[in-house]
Amino acid sequence: MEGSGFLFIIACLAFISVSSNAQTPVPSRPSGYIYQSSPNPKVVVEVFYDHLCDGSAANFPVLLQVLNAYVDNGVSGIIHIFPLPYHHNAFFMQWAGTTVRTANSAKFMNYTAAVFQNQDIFLTQAVNMTEIQVKNAIAQFVETNVGISADVILEGFQDSTLYYASVYDWKYAASRTITGTPQFIVNGVVVPDAQGYNFAQWKTFIDGLLGAKVPLHHKFNN
């Protein structure tokens, strides 16, 4: 599963997921990493990132600023990883992230931040690397930057349960009609413009939801 062969498999998965009427697999746990969970959230912000997408990396600090600002105000965040087929090695990064979450979920955000800050290691610098070399590089990267043993990550790459958990997360995103990254869903509704929001725009948007006395769609009903 190297090079163009790997991309072909991912492309086939995308085609099957979108074109088939088959049931999307139901995962053993809800998809996504919950960040700044509120017990009774009024606003749930879901974001879909690709670890090797520069747009995702640029958006990440803004998202953290927003979620941290509203941690005590009924806003929850869920981070989903959606590896795009044209970002080589993105699925391996997601798979490693699934292993990190399983080994120590508290370190997932550290992992995500570290990858966003060092994307080029697994993009242009990895163009001529084999699959085994890439996996070894990821494992060493995680050990150095996240503090989880390289052996744990390499074992994760041999674990079919973690593999399928990563695949199911991808399929879940596809079932939500996600086609790129970053993309946002707020309270179950896709918000295309949100990927370009700065903190002030997010604040205006979320404050409007928190202050709404009736569901927003009622404003358009007679």
C-alpha positions, 0 to 999 in steps of 0.5 A: 500500500505505497505511493500511487497505490495508497492514493488509489485505495483512498480514492476508491473508498471515497467513491464507494462512500459517496456513491453507495447506498450501503450503511455507514459503519457505526463506530464503537464510540462517537466520532471526533475528539471532544474539546472543552466539553460543556455538560449542556451545550447550547452551541456545538462547533464541529470542525473537520481537519486534515493534519497535512492541510495548511488551511487546517493548520492556519485555522487551528489557533483561531478555533482554540482561541474561540473554544477557550473563550467560551469554555464556561458559556455553553459551547463545546467543540468536536475535532474530526480528522478527515484525511484528504487523498491528495495530501500524501501520508494524511491517512497515516497521520490520522491513524497515528492520531487514533493511536495517540487518542487510545494511548493517552487522549489528553495528548491528542491536541498536543499531537495535532498542534505538533503535526500542524507546526511540522507538516512539511516533514510528512509532505515534501520531505517524505515524497521519496520515502517508503511506507515503512519509512514514513511510519517509522518517521511518524513514530519517532516524531510522536515520541519526540514531540508528544511523549508517547513511545515510538513502539506504541505508535508502530504497534498501532500501525499493526492494529486492525482495530485502530485502522478501522476506527480511523477508516470509520471516522473518515467515512463518518465525515464523508456521510456528513457531506464533508468534501474538504478541510477545514469545514465547520458544522455548528449545531448540526448545520454546515457553515461554509463561511466559518473556515474564514472567520477570525475571532471577532467574526466567531464571537459575533456568530456565537453570541448571536446563537447564545442570545437567540430566544427562539430557534433562528429558523423561526425568524423566517416563518410567518 
